[in-house]
Amino acid sequence: MAKKGPRQLAGLRCSECKNFNYISERNRTNTPDKIELKKYCPRCRKHTTHKEVSKLK
């Protein structure tokens, strides 16, 4: 079943160790900029800023 609407997947990468950790959904109509979230990085073992790196298919 295909998803309908403006939601799309976004990969999140740690800003400190550059490890790809999370996949999140975002609404492309309300957030034209790349998203930044504070998430736990298991490699750094602390909460760091994770930034969107690319659009996943």
C-alpha positions in Angstrom: 0.0 0.0 0.0 1.5 3.3 -1.1 1.5 6.3 1.3 -0.4 9.3 0.2 0.4 12.9 1.1 3.4 15.2 1.5 5.2 12.9 4.1 8.7 11.7 3.1 11.5 9.8 4.8 14.7 11.5 5.9 17.9 10.0 7.1 19.5 11.5 10.2 23.3 11.6 10.8 25.1 12.5 14.0 26.9 15.9 13.8 29.8 14.7 16.0 30.8 11.2 14.8 29.0 11.4 11.4 27.3 8.0 12.1 24.0 7.3 10.3 21.6 6.4 13.1 18.0 7.2 12.5 15.3 7.4 9.8 12.5 9.8 10.4 9.5 11.1 8.5 9.0 14.8 7.7 6.3 16.9 6.2 7.8 18.5 3.1 5.2 21.2 2.7 5.6 22.7 6.2 9.3 22.2 6.6 11.2 23.3 3.5 14.6 23.3 5.4 16.5 20.3 6.5 15.5 19.1 9.9 17.7 19.0 13.0 16.8 16.9 16.1 18.5 16.1 19.3 18.7 12.3 19.5 20.8 9.7 21.4 23.8 8.5 19.5 24.9 5.0 20.6 28.4 5.5 19.2 29.0 8.7 21.1 27.0 7.5 24.1 25.3 10.9 24.6 22.6 13.1 23.1 23.8 15.0 20.1 22.3 17.0 17.2 21.3 14.8 14.3 20.9 16.5 10.9 19.1 15.3 7.8 21.5 14.1 5.1 19.5 12.9 2.2 16.1 11.8 1.0 15.5 8.1 1.1 13.4 6.2 -1.4 
